[in-house]
């Protein structure tokens, strides 16, 4: 439930279930995408790259394994 101020200052209360809405990604999401992309494309030469790359690879492996189990 939105607070009263928000309800009077946004269009969300006028939307019905199934209506299309535009949801903007916050700055943290954009940062994560940028860092992840640079690591996976090999354009990140930072000193912490090995640790981040290892972490991303583990996450990707877990997701792929989970998806394989669901099929």
PDB file of N, CA, C, O and CB in Angstrom:
ATOM      1  N   UNK A   1       0.842  -1.181   0.000  1.00  0.00           N
ATOM      2  CA  UNK A   1       0.000   0.000   0.000  1.00  0.00           C
ATOM      3  C   UNK A   1       0.884   1.240   0.000  1.00  0.00           C
ATOM      4  O   UNK A   1       1.793   1.369   0.821  1.00  0.00           O
ATOM      5  CB  UNK A   1      -0.957   0.001   1.217  1.00  0.00           C
ATOM      6  N   UNK A   2       0.608   2.148  -0.927  1.00  0.00           N
ATOM      7  CA  UNK A   2       1.391   3.389  -0.994  1.00  0.00           C
ATOM      8  C   UNK A   2       0.894   4.389   0.042  1.00  0.00           C
ATOM      9  O   UNK A   2      -0.282   4.406   0.403  1.00  0.00           O
ATOM     10  CB  UNK A   2       1.315   4.006  -2.408  1.00  0.00           C
ATOM     11  N   UNK A   3       1.818   5.221   0.509  1.00  0.00           N
ATOM     12  CA  UNK A   3       1.409   6.266   1.440  1.00  0.00           C
ATOM     13  C   UNK A   3       0.569   7.302   0.694  1.00  0.00           C
ATOM     14  O   UNK A   3       0.663   7.405  -0.529  1.00  0.00           O
ATOM     15  CB  UNK A   3       2.647   6.934   2.107  1.00  0.00           C
ATOM     16  N   UNK A   4      -0.227   8.046   1.395  1.00  0.00           N
ATOM     17  CA  UNK A   4      -1.178   8.985   0.786  1.00  0.00           C
ATOM     18  C   UNK A   4      -0.495   9.973  -0.157  1.00  0.00           C
ATOM     19  O   UNK A   4      -1.003  10.230  -1.248  1.00  0.00           O
ATOM     20  CB  UNK A   4      -1.920   9.749   1.872  1.00  0.00           C
ATOM     21  N   UNK A   5       0.642  10.526   0.244  1.00  0.00           N
ATOM     22  CA  UNK A   5       1.338  11.493  -0.607  1.00  0.00           C
ATOM     23  C   UNK A   5       1.701  10.870  -1.941  1.00  0.00           C
ATOM     24  O   UNK A   5       1.491  11.473  -2.993  1.00  0.00           O
ATOM     25  CB  UNK A   5       2.597  12.018   0.089  1.00  0.00           C
ATOM     26  N   UNK A   6       2.247   9.659  -1.898  1.00  0.00           N
ATOM     27  CA  UNK A   6       2.653   8.980  -3.123  1.00  0.00           C
ATOM     28  C   UNK A   6       1.443   8.712  -4.005  1.00  0.00           C
ATOM     29  O   UNK A   6       1.519   8.885  -5.221  1.00  0.00           O
ATOM     30  CB  UNK A   6       3.380   7.666  -2.801  1.00  0.00           C
ATOM     31  N   UNK A   7       0.334   8.296  -3.417  1.00  0.00           N
ATOM     32  CA  UNK A   7      -0.863   8.010  -4.195  1.00  0.00           C
ATOM     33  C   UNK A   7      -1.374   9.238  -4.935  1.00  0.00           C
ATOM     34  O   UNK A   7      -1.930   9.115  -6.026  1.00  0.00           O
ATOM     35  CB  UNK A   7      -1.947   7.468  -3.295  1.00  0.00           C
ATOM     36  N   UNK A   8      -1.194  10.406  -4.362  1.00  0.00           N
ATOM     37  CA  UNK A   8      -1.696  11.617  -5.017  1.00  0.00           C
ATOM     38  C   UNK A   8      -0.702  12.219  -5.996  1.00  0.00           C
ATOM     39  O   UNK A   8      -1.056  13.129  -6.745  1.00  0.00           O
ATOM     40  CB  UNK A   8      -2.056  12.646  -3.981  1.00  0.00           C
ATOM     41  N   UNK A   9       0.539  11.731  -6.011  1.00  0.00           N
ATOM     42  CA  UNK A   9       1.563  12.322  -6.867  1.00  0.00           C
ATOM     43  C   UNK A   9       2.127  11.384  -7.931  1.00  0.00           C
ATOM     44  O   UNK A   9       3.054  11.762  -8.647  1.00  0.00           O
ATOM     45  CB  UNK A   9       2.675  12.811  -6.024  1.00  0.00           C
ATOM     46  N   UNK A  10       1.594  10.183  -8.051  1.00  0.00           N
ATOM     47  CA  UNK A  10       2.038   9.246  -9.082  1.00  0.00           C
ATOM     48  C   UNK A  10       0.824   8.662  -9.791  1.00  0.00           C
ATOM     49  O   UNK A  10      -0.304   8.789  -9.315  1.00  0.00           O
ATOM     50  CB  UNK A  10       2.911   8.117  -8.471  1.00  0.00           C
ATOM     51  N   UNK A  11       1.063   8.024 -10.930  1.00  0.00           N
ATOM     52  CA  UNK A  11      -0.044   7.470 -11.702  1.00  0.00           C
ATOM     53  C   UNK A  11      -0.350   6.012 -11.346  1.00  0.00           C
ATOM     54  O   UNK A  11      -1.313   5.447 -11.867  1.00  0.00           O
ATOM     55  CB  UNK A  11       0.262   7.576 -13.175  1.00  0.00           C
ATOM     56  N   UNK A  12       0.436   5.402 -10.484  1.00  0.00           N
ATOM     57  CA  UNK A  12       0.237   3.985 -10.160  1.00  0.00           C
ATOM     58  C   UNK A  12      -1.184   3.657  -9.698  1.00  0.00           C
ATOM     59  O   UNK A  12      -1.722   2.625 -10.101  1.00  0.00           O
ATOM     60  CB  UNK A  12       1.211   3.572  -9.089  1.00  0.00           C
ATOM     61  N   UNK A  13      -1.810   4.495  -8.869  1.00  0.00           N
ATOM     62  CA  UNK A  13      -3.163   4.138  -8.432  1.00  0.00           C
ATOM     63  C   UNK A  13      -4.171   4.069  -9.585  1.00  0.00           C
ATOM     64  O   UNK A  13      -5.227   3.452  -9.443  1.00  0.00           O
ATOM     65  CB  UNK A  13      -3.645   5.140  -7.405  1.00  0.00           C
ATOM     66  N   UNK A  14      -3.858   4.690 -10.716  1.00  0.00           N
ATOM     67  CA  UNK A  14      -4.779   4.654 -11.846  1.00  0.00           C
ATOM     68  C   UNK A  14      -4.572   3.422 -12.716  1.00  0.00           C
ATOM     69  O   UNK A  14      -5.368   3.161 -13.618  1.00  0.00           O
ATOM     70  CB  UNK A  14      -4.621   5.904 -12.683  1.00  0.00           C
ATOM     71  N   UNK A  15      -3.522   2.667 -12.459  1.00  0.00           N
ATOM     72  CA  UNK A  15      -3.212   1.476 -13.252  1.00  0.00           C
ATOM     73  C   UNK A  15      -4.019   0.279 -12.757  1.00  0.00           C
ATOM     74  O   UNK A  15      -4.313   0.147 -11.569  1.00  0.00           O
ATOM     75  CB  UNK A  15      -1.702   1.164 -13.193  1.00  0.00           C
ATOM     76  N   UNK A  16      -4.365  -0.587 -13.705  1.00  0.00           N
ATOM     77  CA  UNK A  16      -5.075  -1.818 -13.370  1.00  0.00           C
ATOM     78  C   UNK A  16      -4.109  -2.994 -13.544  1.00  0.00           C
ATOM     79  O   UNK A  16      -3.091  -2.865 -14.223  1.00  0.00           O
ATOM     80  CB  UNK A  16      -6.355  -1.998 -14.266  1.00  0.00           C
ATOM     81  N   UNK A  17      -4.421  -4.117 -12.942  1.00  0.00           N
ATOM     82  CA  UNK A  17      -3.612  -5.316 -13.094  1.00  0.00           C
ATOM     83  C   UNK A  17      -3.532  -5.640 -14.582  1.00  0.00           C
ATOM     84  O   UNK A  17      -4.551  -5.707 -15.269  1.00  0.00           O
ATOM     85  CB  UNK A  17      -4.208  -6.516 -12.279  1.00  0.00           C
ATOM     86  N   UNK A  18      -2.319  -5.839 -15.069  1.00  0.00           N
ATOM     87  CA  UNK A  18      -2.109  -6.147 -16.484  1.00  0.00           C
ATOM     88  C   UNK A  18      -1.706  -4.951 -17.316  1.00  0.00           C
ATOM     89  O   UNK A  18      -1.224  -5.125 -18.435  1.00  0.00           O
ATOM     90  CB  UNK A  18      -3.343  -6.739 -17.057  1.00  0.00           C
ATOM     91  N   UNK A  19      -1.889  -3.716 -16.801  1.00  0.00           N
ATOM     92  CA  UNK A  19      -1.452  -2.528 -17.532  1.00  0.00           C
ATOM     93  C   UNK A  19       0.067  -2.505 -17.604  1.00  0.00           C
ATOM     94  O   UNK A  19       0.751  -2.931 -16.673  1.00  0.00           O
ATOM     95  CB  UNK A  19      -1.985  -1.237 -16.863  1.00  0.00           C
ATOM     96  N   UNK A  20       0.586  -2.003 -18.718  1.00  0.00           N
ATOM     97  CA  UNK A  20       2.031  -1.872 -18.858  1.00  0.00           C
ATOM     98  C   UNK A  20       2.515  -0.653 -18.093  1.00  0.00           C
ATOM     99  O   UNK A  20       1.868   0.394 -18.101  1.00  0.00           O
ATOM    100  CB  UNK A  20       2.433  -1.773 -20.340  1.00  0.00           C
ATOM    101  N   UNK A  21       3.651  -0.796 -17.436  1.00  0.00           N
ATOM    102  CA  UNK A  21       4.276   0.311 -16.718  1.00  0.00           C
ATOM    103  C   UNK A  21       5.762   0.308 -17.025  1.00  0.00           C
ATOM    104  O   UNK A  21       6.322  -0.728 -17.383  1.00  0.00           O
ATOM    105  CB  UNK A  21       4.023   0.208 -15.186  1.00  0.00           C
ATOM    106  N   UNK A  22       6.394   1.441 -16.889  1.00  0.00           N
ATOM    107  CA  UNK A  22       7.830   1.563 -17.080  1.00  0.00           C
ATOM    108  C   UNK A  22       8.482   1.638 -15.704  1.00  0.00           C
ATOM    109  O   UNK A  22       8.198   2.546 -14.923  1.00  0.00           O
ATOM    110  CB  UNK A  22       8.186   2.816 -17.950  1.00  0.00           C
ATOM    111  N   UNK A  23       9.345   0.691 -15.418  1.00  0.00           N
ATOM    112  CA  UNK A  23      10.047   0.683 -14.136  1.00  0.00           C
ATOM    113  C   UNK A  23      11.519   0.933 -14.425  1.00  0.00           C
ATOM    114  O   UNK A  23      12.158   0.159 -15.138  1.00  0.00           O
ATOM    115  CB  UNK A  23       9.835  -0.674 -13.360  1.00  0.00           C
ATOM    116  N   UNK A  24      12.048   2.003 -13.875  1.00  0.00           N
ATOM    117  CA  UNK A  24      13.446   2.347 -14.125  1.00  0.00           C
ATOM    118  C   UNK A  24      14.354   1.615 -13.151  1.00  0.00           C
ATOM    119  O   UNK A  24      14.027   1.443 -11.976  1.00  0.00           O
ATOM    120  CB  UNK A  24      13.662   3.865 -14.015  1.00  0.00           C
ATOM    121  N   UNK A  25      15.486   1.193 -13.660  1.00  0.00           N
ATOM    122  CA  UNK A  25      16.479   0.504 -12.842  1.00  0.00           C
ATOM    123  C   UNK A  25      17.230   1.547 -12.023  1.00  0.00           C
ATOM    124  O   UNK A  25      17.583   2.613 -12.529  1.00  0.00           O
ATOM    125  CB  UNK A  25      17.463  -0.335 -13.724  1.00  0.00           C
ATOM    126  N   UNK A  26      17.464   1.236 -10.780  1.00  0.00           N
ATOM    127  CA  UNK A  26      18.190   2.187  -9.940  1.00  0.00           C
ATOM    128  C   UNK A  26      19.679   2.194 -10.271  1.00  0.00           C
ATOM    129  O   UNK A  26      20.160   1.369 -11.048  1.00  0.00           O
ATOM    130  CB  UNK A  26      17.985   1.856  -8.461  1.00  0.00           C
ATOM    131  N   UNK A  27      20.382   3.115  -9.684  1.00  0.00           N
ATOM    132  CA  UNK A  27      21.806   3.290  -9.974  1.00  0.00           C
ATOM    133  C   UNK A  27      22.619   2.053  -9.599  1.00  0.00           C
ATOM    134  O   UNK A  27      23.581   1.723 -10.292  1.00  0.00           O
ATOM    135  CB  UNK A  27      22.347   4.507  -9.232  1.00  0.00           C
ATOM    136  N   UNK A  28      22.258   1.372  -8.533  1.00  0.00           N
ATOM    137  CA  UNK A  28      23.003   0.179  -8.133  1.00  0.00           C
ATOM    138  C   UNK A  28      22.907  -0.891  -9.210  1.00  0.00           C
ATOM    139  O   UNK A  28      23.902  -1.540  -9.532  1.00  0.00           O
ATOM    140  CB  UNK A  28      22.480  -0.364  -6.793  1.00  0.00           C
ATOM    141  N   UNK A  29      21.718  -1.079  -9.767  1.00  0.00           N
ATOM    142  CA  UNK A  29      21.537  -2.058 -10.836  1.00  0.00           C
ATOM    143  C   UNK A  29      22.380  -1.720 -12.050  1.00  0.00           C
ATOM    144  O   UNK A  29      22.986  -2.603 -12.657  1.00  0.00           O
ATOM    145  CB  UNK A  29      20.076  -2.144 -11.232  1.00  0.00           C
ATOM    146  N   UNK A  30      22.419  -0.440 -12.407  1.00  0.00           N
ATOM    147  CA  UNK A  30      23.227  -0.006 -13.550  1.00  0.00           C
ATOM    148  C   UNK A  30      24.710  -0.239 -13.281  1.00  0.00           C
ATOM    149  O   UNK A  30      25.450  -0.641 -14.179  1.00  0.00           O
ATOM    150  CB  UNK A  30      22.970   1.482 -13.859  1.00  0.00           C
ATOM    151  N   UNK A  31      25.143   0.012 -12.054  1.00  0.00           N
ATOM    152  CA  UNK A  31      26.544  -0.208 -11.698  1.00  0.00           C
ATOM    153  C   UNK A  31      26.895  -1.695 -11.775  1.00  0.00           C
ATOM    154  O   UNK A  31      27.931  -2.066 -12.326  1.00  0.00           O
ATOM    155  CB  UNK A  31      26.831   0.334 -10.285  1.00  0.00           C
ATOM    156  N   UNK A  32      26.026  -2.540 -11.218  1.00  0.00           N
ATOM    157  CA  UNK A  32      26.274  -3.983 -11.248  1.00  0.00           C
ATOM    158  C   UNK A  32      26.348  -4.470 -12.687  1.00  0.00           C
ATOM    159  O   UNK A  32      27.213  -5.279 -13.023  1.00  0.00           O
ATOM    160  CB  UNK A  32      25.174  -4.746 -10.479  1.00  0.00           C
ATOM    161  N   UNK A  33      25.457  -3.991 -13.534  1.00  0.00           N
ATOM    162  CA  UNK A  33      25.485  -4.391 -14.939  1.00  0.00           C
ATOM    163  C   UNK A  33      26.789  -3.974 -15.609  1.00  0.00           C
ATOM    164  O   UNK A  33      27.391  -4.751 -16.349  1.00  0.00           O
ATOM    165  CB  UNK A  33      24.298  -3.787 -15.686  1.00  0.00           C
ATOM    166  N   UNK A  34      27.220  -2.745 -15.345  1.00  0.00           N
ATOM    167  CA  UNK A  34      28.448  -2.239 -15.965  1.00  0.00           C
ATOM    168  C   UNK A  34      29.667  -3.051 -15.519  1.00  0.00           C
ATOM    169  O   UNK A  34      30.490  -3.443 -16.345  1.00  0.00           O
ATOM    170  CB  UNK A  34      28.648  -0.753 -15.618  1.00  0.00           C
ATOM    171  N   UNK A  35      29.778  -3.300 -14.228  1.00  0.00           N
ATOM    172  CA  UNK A  35      30.919  -4.043 -13.697  1.00  0.00           C
ATOM    173  C   UNK A  35      30.902  -5.484 -14.202  1.00  0.00           C
ATOM    174  O   UNK A  35      31.925  -6.011 -14.638  1.00  0.00           O
ATOM    175  CB  UNK A  35      30.911  -4.016 -12.157  1.00  0.00           C
ATOM    176  N   UNK A  36      29.730  -6.113 -14.139  1.00  0.00           N
ATOM    177  CA  UNK A  36      29.613  -7.500 -14.587  1.00  0.00           C
ATOM    178  C   UNK A  36      29.953  -7.634 -16.056  1.00  0.00           C
ATOM    179  O   UNK A  36      30.681  -8.546 -16.447  1.00  0.00           O
ATOM    180  CB  UNK A  36      28.210  -8.026 -14.330  1.00  0.00           C
ATOM    181  N   UNK A  37      29.436  -6.737 -16.868  1.00  0.00           N
ATOM    182  CA  UNK A  37      29.712  -6.779 -18.300  1.00  0.00           C
ATOM    183  C   UNK A  37      31.194  -6.605 -18.575  1.00  0.00           C
ATOM    184  O   UNK A  37      31.761  -7.329 -19.392  1.00  0.00           O
ATOM    185  CB  UNK A  37      28.915  -5.703 -19.028  1.00  0.00           C
ATOM    186  N   UNK A  38      31.827  -5.656 -17.905  1.00  0.00           N
ATOM    187  CA  UNK A  38      33.256  -5.421 -18.155  1.00  0.00           C
ATOM    188  C   UNK A  38      34.094  -6.627 -17.747  1.00  0.00           C
ATOM    189  O   UNK A  38      35.084  -6.943 -18.407  1.00  0.00           O
ATOM    190  CB  UNK A  38      33.735  -4.173 -17.398  1.00  0.00           C
ATOM    191  N   UNK A  39      33.708  -7.303 -16.668  1.00  0.00           N
ATOM    192  CA  UNK A  39      34.453  -8.489 -16.240  1.00  0.00           C
ATOM    193  C   UNK A  39      34.270  -9.613 -17.240  1.00  0.00           C
ATOM    194  O   UNK A  39      35.241 -10.246 -17.657  1.00  0.00           O
ATOM    195  CB  UNK A  39      34.003  -8.944 -14.841  1.00  0.00           C
ATOM    196  N   UNK A  40      33.011  -9.866 -17.631  1.00  0.00           N
ATOM    197  CA  UNK A  40      32.738 -10.980 -18.538  1.00  0.00           C
ATOM    198  C   UNK A  40      33.309 -10.744 -19.933  1.00  0.00           C
ATOM    199  O   UNK A  40      33.651 -11.699 -20.630  1.00  0.00           O
ATOM    200  CB  UNK A  40      31.244 -11.217 -18.632  1.00  0.00           C
ATOM    201  N   UNK A  41      33.413  -9.493 -20.345  1.00  0.00           N
ATOM    202  CA  UNK A  41      33.982  -9.184 -21.656  1.00  0.00           C
ATOM    203  C   UNK A  41      35.496  -9.050 -21.607  1.00  0.00           C
ATOM    204  O   UNK A  41      36.143  -8.896 -22.643  1.00  0.00           O
ATOM    205  CB  UNK A  41      33.376  -7.909 -22.199  1.00  0.00           C
ATOM    206  N   UNK A  42      36.064  -9.109 -20.402  1.00  0.00           N
ATOM    207  CA  UNK A  42      37.511  -9.031 -20.265  1.00  0.00           C
ATOM    208  C   UNK A  42      38.078  -7.626 -20.378  1.00  0.00           C
ATOM    209  O   UNK A  42      39.271  -7.462 -20.631  1.00  0.00           O
ATOM    210  CB  UNK A  42      38.144  -9.888 -21.285  1.00  0.00           C
ATOM    211  N   UNK A  43      37.244  -6.613 -20.195  1.00  0.00           N
ATOM    212  CA  UNK A  43      37.737  -5.239 -20.298  1.00  0.00           C
ATOM    213  C   UNK A  43      38.020  -4.617 -18.939  1.00  0.00           C
ATOM    214  O   UNK A  43      38.407  -3.450 -18.867  1.00  0.00           O
ATOM    215  CB  UNK A  43      36.738  -4.388 -21.044  1.00  0.00           C
ATOM    216  N   UNK A  44      37.833  -5.377 -17.855  1.00  0.00           N
ATOM    217  CA  UNK A  44      38.107  -4.873 -16.509  1.00  0.00           C
ATOM    218  C   UNK A  44      39.495  -5.336 -16.096  1.00  0.00           C
ATOM    219  O   UNK A  44      39.756  -6.535 -15.996  1.00  0.00           O
ATOM    220  CB  UNK A  44      37.028  -5.360 -15.486  1.00  0.00           C
ATOM    221  N   UNK A  45      40.380  -4.382 -15.858  1.00  0.00           N
ATOM    222  CA  UNK A  45      41.745  -4.759 -15.476  1.00  0.00           C
ATOM    223  C   UNK A  45      42.035  -4.387 -14.028  1.00  0.00           C
ATOM    224  O   UNK A  45      43.196  -4.263 -13.637  1.00  0.00           O
ATOM    225  CB  UNK A  45      42.764  -4.087 -16.402  1.00  0.00           C
ATOM    226  N   UNK A  46      40.979  -4.207 -13.230  1.00  0.00           N
ATOM    227  CA  UNK A  46      41.165  -3.834 -11.834  1.00  0.00           C
ATOM    228  C   UNK A  46      41.834  -4.933 -11.028  1.00  0.00           C
ATOM    229  O   UNK A  46      41.793  -6.103 -11.408  1.00  0.00           O
ATOM    230  CB  UNK A  46      39.840  -3.484 -11.211  1.00  0.00           C
ATOM    231  N   UNK A  47      42.451  -4.556  -9.915  1.00  0.00           N
ATOM    232  CA  UNK A  47      43.169  -5.529  -9.091  1.00  0.00           C
ATOM    233  C   UNK A  47      42.223  -6.517  -8.418  1.00  0.00           C
ATOM    234  O   UNK A  47      42.649  -7.607  -8.035  1.00  0.00           O
ATOM    235  CB  UNK A  47      43.996  -4.811  -8.036  1.00  0.00           C
ATOM    236  N   UNK A  48      40.945  -6.159  -8.265  1.00  0.00           N
ATOM    237  CA  UNK A  48      39.974  -7.047  -7.629  1.00  0.00           C
ATOM    238  C   UNK A  48      39.263  -7.931  -8.645  1.00  0.00           C
ATOM    239  O   UNK A  48      38.363  -8.687  -8.279  1.00  0.00           O
ATOM    240  CB  UNK A  48      38.954  -6.235  -6.850  1.00  0.00           C
ATOM    241  N   UNK A  49      39.650  -7.848  -9.904  1.00  0.00           N
ATOM    242  CA  UNK A  49      38.955  -8.554 -10.965  1.00  0.00           C
ATOM    243  C   UNK A  49      38.888 -10.051 -10.733  1.00  0.00           C
ATOM    244  O   UNK A  49      37.833 -10.647 -10.952  1.00  0.00           O
ATOM    245  CB  UNK A  49      39.617  -8.281 -12.271  1.00  0.00           C
ATOM    246  N   UNK A  50      39.969 -10.685 -10.300  1.00  0.00           N
ATOM    247  CA  UNK A  50      39.981 -12.142 -10.128  1.00  0.00           C
ATOM    248  C   UNK A  50      38.902 -12.595  -9.150  1.00  0.00           C
ATOM    249  O   UNK A  50      38.196 -13.568  -9.414  1.00  0.00           O
ATOM    250  CB  UNK A  50      41.356 -12.610  -9.641  1.00  0.00           C
ATOM    251  N   UNK A  51      38.771 -11.907  -8.039  1.00  0.00           N
ATOM    252  CA  UNK A  51      37.752 -12.265  -7.048  1.00  0.00           C
ATOM    253  C   UNK A  51      36.351 -12.055  -7.572  1.00  0.00           C
ATOM    254  O   UNK A  51      35.479 -12.899  -7.368  1.00  0.00           O
ATOM    255  CB  UNK A  51      37.944 -11.462  -5.785  1.00  0.00           C
ATOM    256  N   UNK A  52      36.120 -10.944  -8.243  1.00  0.00           N
ATOM    257  CA  UNK A  52      34.781 -10.668  -8.785  1.00  0.00           C
ATOM    258  C   UNK A  52      34.445 -11.644  -9.892  1.00  0.00           C
ATOM    259  O   UNK A  52      33.319 -12.136  -9.972  1.00  0.00           O
ATOM    260  CB  UNK A  52      34.688  -9.226  -9.309  1.00  0.00           C
ATOM    261  N   UNK A  53      35.414 -11.926 -10.745  1.00  0.00           N
ATOM    262  CA  UNK A  53      35.165 -12.846 -11.852  1.00  0.00           C
ATOM    263  C   UNK A  53      34.839 -14.235 -11.309  1.00  0.00           C
ATOM    264  O   UNK A  53      33.924 -14.898 -11.798  1.00  0.00           O
ATOM    265  CB  UNK A  53      36.386 -12.907 -12.803  1.00  0.00           C
ATOM    266  N   UNK A  54      35.578 -14.666 -10.315  1.00  0.00           N
ATOM    267  CA  UNK A  54      35.332 -15.970  -9.702  1.00  0.00           C
ATOM    268  C   UNK A  54      33.926 -16.016  -9.115  1.00  0.00           C
ATOM    269  O   UNK A  54      33.221 -17.013  -9.276  1.00  0.00           O
ATOM    270  CB  UNK A  54      36.383 -16.268  -8.609  1.00  0.00           C
ATOM    271  N   UNK A  55      33.516 -14.962  -8.445  1.00  0.00           N
ATOM    272  CA  UNK A  55      32.185 -14.903  -7.845  1.00  0.00           C
ATOM    273  C   UNK A  55      31.105 -14.951  -8.924  1.00  0.00           C
ATOM    274  O   UNK A  55      30.133 -15.695  -8.794  1.00  0.00           O
ATOM    275  CB  UNK A  55      32.032 -13.629  -6.994  1.00  0.00           C
ATOM    276  N   UNK A  56      31.268 -14.170  -9.977  1.00  0.00           N
ATOM    277  CA  UNK A  56      30.292 -14.147 -11.066  1.00  0.00           C
ATOM    278  C   UNK A  56      30.195 -15.521 -11.722  1.00  0.00           C
ATOM    279  O   UNK A  56      29.100 -15.992 -12.029  1.00  0.00           O
ATOM    280  CB  UNK A  56      30.672 -13.079 -12.112  1.00  0.00           C
ATOM    281  N   UNK A  57      31.340 -16.159 -11.934  1.00  0.00           N
ATOM    282  CA  UNK A  57      31.331 -17.492 -12.538  1.00  0.00           C
ATOM    283  C   UNK A  57      30.581 -18.491 -11.665  1.00  0.00           C
ATOM    284  O   UNK A  57      29.852 -19.338 -12.182  1.00  0.00           O
ATOM    285  CB  UNK A  57      32.761 -17.977 -12.775  1.00  0.00           C
ATOM    286  N   UNK A  58      30.750 -18.402 -10.344  1.00  0.00           N
ATOM    287  CA  UNK A  58      30.035 -19.292  -9.436  1.00  0.00           C
ATOM    288  C   UNK A  58      28.529 -19.057  -9.518  1.00  0.00           C
ATOM    289  O   UNK A  58      27.747 -20.007  -9.542  1.00  0.00           O
ATOM    290  CB  UNK A  58      30.525 -19.093  -7.997  1.00  0.00           C
ATOM    291  N   UNK A  59      28.132 -17.806  -9.560  1.00  0.00           N
ATOM    292  CA  UNK A  59      26.707 -17.476  -9.647  1.00  0.00           C
ATOM    293  C   UNK A  59      26.123 -17.986 -10.957  1.00  0.00           C
ATOM    294  O   UNK A  59      25.050 -18.589 -10.964  1.00  0.00           O
ATOM    295  CB  UNK A  59      26.490 -15.954  -9.524  1.00  0.00           C
ATOM    296  N   UNK A  60      26.817 -17.751 -12.061  1.00  0.00           N
ATOM    297  CA  UNK A  60      26.342 -18.208 -13.363  1.00  0.00           C
ATOM    298  C   UNK A  60      26.226 -19.729 -13.380  1.00  0.00           C
ATOM    299  O   UNK A  60      25.240 -20.275 -13.876  1.00  0.00           O
ATOM    300  CB  UNK A  60      27.285 -17.728 -14.484  1.00  0.00           C
ATOM    301  N   UNK A  61      27.221 -20.402 -12.845  1.00  0.00           N
ATOM    302  CA  UNK A  61      27.206 -21.877 -12.802  1.00  0.00           C
ATOM    303  C   UNK A  61      26.002 -22.372 -11.994  1.00  0.00           C
ATOM    304  O   UNK A  61      25.313 -23.300 -12.417  1.00  0.00           O
ATOM    305  CB  UNK A  61      28.529 -22.424 -12.186  1.00  0.00           C
ATOM    306  N   UNK A  62      25.746 -21.755 -10.830  1.00  0.00           N
ATOM    307  CA  UNK A  62      24.601 -22.154  -9.999  1.00  0.00           C
ATOM    308  C   UNK A  62      23.285 -21.962 -10.732  1.00  0.00           C
ATOM    309  O   UNK A  62      22.415 -22.833 -10.688  1.00  0.00           O
ATOM    310  CB  UNK A  62      24.585 -21.357  -8.697  1.00  0.00           C
ATOM    311  N   UNK A  63      23.132 -20.825 -11.408  1.00  0.00           N
ATOM    312  CA  UNK A  63      21.900 -20.543 -12.151  1.00  0.00           C
ATOM    313  C   UNK A  63      21.704 -21.542 -13.275  1.00  0.00           C
ATOM    314  O   UNK A  63      20.604 -22.060 -13.466  1.00  0.00           O
ATOM    315  CB  UNK A  63      21.924 -19.120 -12.714  1.00  0.00           C
ATOM    316  N   UNK A  64      22.765 -21.815 -14.021  1.00  0.00           N
ATOM    317  CA  UNK A  64      22.659 -22.766 -15.129  1.00  0.00           C
ATOM    318  C   UNK A  64      22.328 -24.163 -14.612  1.00  0.00           C
ATOM    319  O   UNK A  64      21.513 -24.863 -15.213  1.00  0.00           O
ATOM    320  CB  UNK A  64      23.967 -22.797 -15.941  1.00  0.00           C
ATOM    321  N   UNK A  65      22.945 -24.577 -13.509  1.00  0.00           N
ATOM    322  CA  UNK A  65      22.647 -25.888 -12.942  1.00  0.00           C
ATOM    323  C   UNK A  65      21.203 -25.963 -12.478  1.00  0.00           C
ATOM    324  O   UNK A  65      20.528 -26.970 -12.691  1.00  0.00           O
ATOM    325  CB  UNK A  65      23.588 -26.195 -11.781  1.00  0.00           C
ATOM    326  N   UNK A  66      20.731 -24.901 -11.848  1.00  0.00           N
ATOM    327  CA  UNK A  66      19.343 -24.855 -11.380  1.00  0.00           C
ATOM    328  C   UNK A  66      18.382 -24.938 -12.558  1.00  0.00           C
ATOM    329  O   UNK A  66      17.400 -25.679 -12.508  1.00  0.00           O
ATOM    330  CB  UNK A  66      19.082 -23.570 -10.572  1.00  0.00           C
ATOM    331  N   UNK A  67      18.657 -24.189 -13.607  1.00  0.00           N
ATOM    332  CA  UNK A  67      17.786 -24.212 -14.791  1.00  0.00           C
ATOM    333  C   UNK A  67      17.790 -25.588 -15.453  1.00  0.00           C
ATOM    334  O   UNK A  67      16.759 -26.046 -15.945  1.00  0.00           O
ATOM    335  CB  UNK A  67      18.230 -23.142 -15.804  1.00  0.00           C
ATOM    336  N   UNK A  68      18.944 -26.244 -15.464  1.00  0.00           N
ATOM    337  CA  UNK A  68      19.033 -27.576 -16.063  1.00  0.00           C
ATOM    338  C   UNK A  68      18.194 -28.570 -15.270  1.00  0.00           C
ATOM    339  O   UNK A  68      17.585 -29.474 -15.842  1.00  0.00           O
ATOM    340  CB  UNK A  68      20.500 -28.048 -16.130  1.00  0.00           C
ATOM    341  N   UNK A  69      18.165 -28.401 -13.962  1.00  0.00           N
ATOM    342  CA  UNK A  69      17.380 -29.295 -13.112  1.00  0.00           C
ATOM    343  C   UNK A  69      15.881 -29.072 -13.314  1.00  0.00           C
ATOM    344  O   UNK A  69      15.088 -29.995 -13.127  1.00  0.00           O
ATOM    345  CB  UNK A  69      17.751 -29.089 -11.638  1.00  0.00           C
ATOM    346  N   UNK A  70      15.491 -27.863 -13.691  1.00  0.00           N
ATOM    347  CA  UNK A  70      14.082 -27.536 -13.854  1.00  0.00           C
ATOM    348  C   UNK A  70      13.528 -27.997 -15.188  1.00  0.00           C
ATOM    349  O   UNK A  70      12.309 -28.077 -15.345  1.00  0.00           O
ATOM    350  CB  UNK A  70      13.879 -26.058 -13.710  1.00  0.00           C
ATOM    351  N   UNK A  71      14.371 -28.299 -16.144  1.00  0.00           N
ATOM    352  CA  UNK A  71      13.890 -28.656 -17.483  1.00  0.00           C
ATOM    353  C   UNK A  71      13.479 -30.087 -17.580  1.00  0.00           C
ATOM    354  O   UNK A  71      13.053 -30.536 -18.644  1.00  0.00           O
ATOM    355  CB  UNK A  71      14.937 -28.378 -18.506  1.00  0.00           C
TER     356      UNK A  71
END
